[in-house]
């Protein structure tokens, strides 16, 4: 049986993924990539949170279900809106 090999993201073109960022009551930034299962992180600063989520994306993208999502994810446009209720 031939073993499947994970191809490093370094060999692939850059890809844009959506992330959601919230700042909690303690001042921490919570960040999530909603298209990938189990993909969330946090940081004391926005820069830290974004750096941390990039590391998490690299880790979870090694899982087969998330690799399949990334293969098929080709959005033409991404937008996020809020409403006040």
Secondary structure, DSSP 8 states (H G I E B T S, - for coil): --------GGGS-------EEEE-TTS-EEEE-TTSTT-EEEESSHHHHHHHHHHHHHHHTTSHHHHHHHHH---S---------
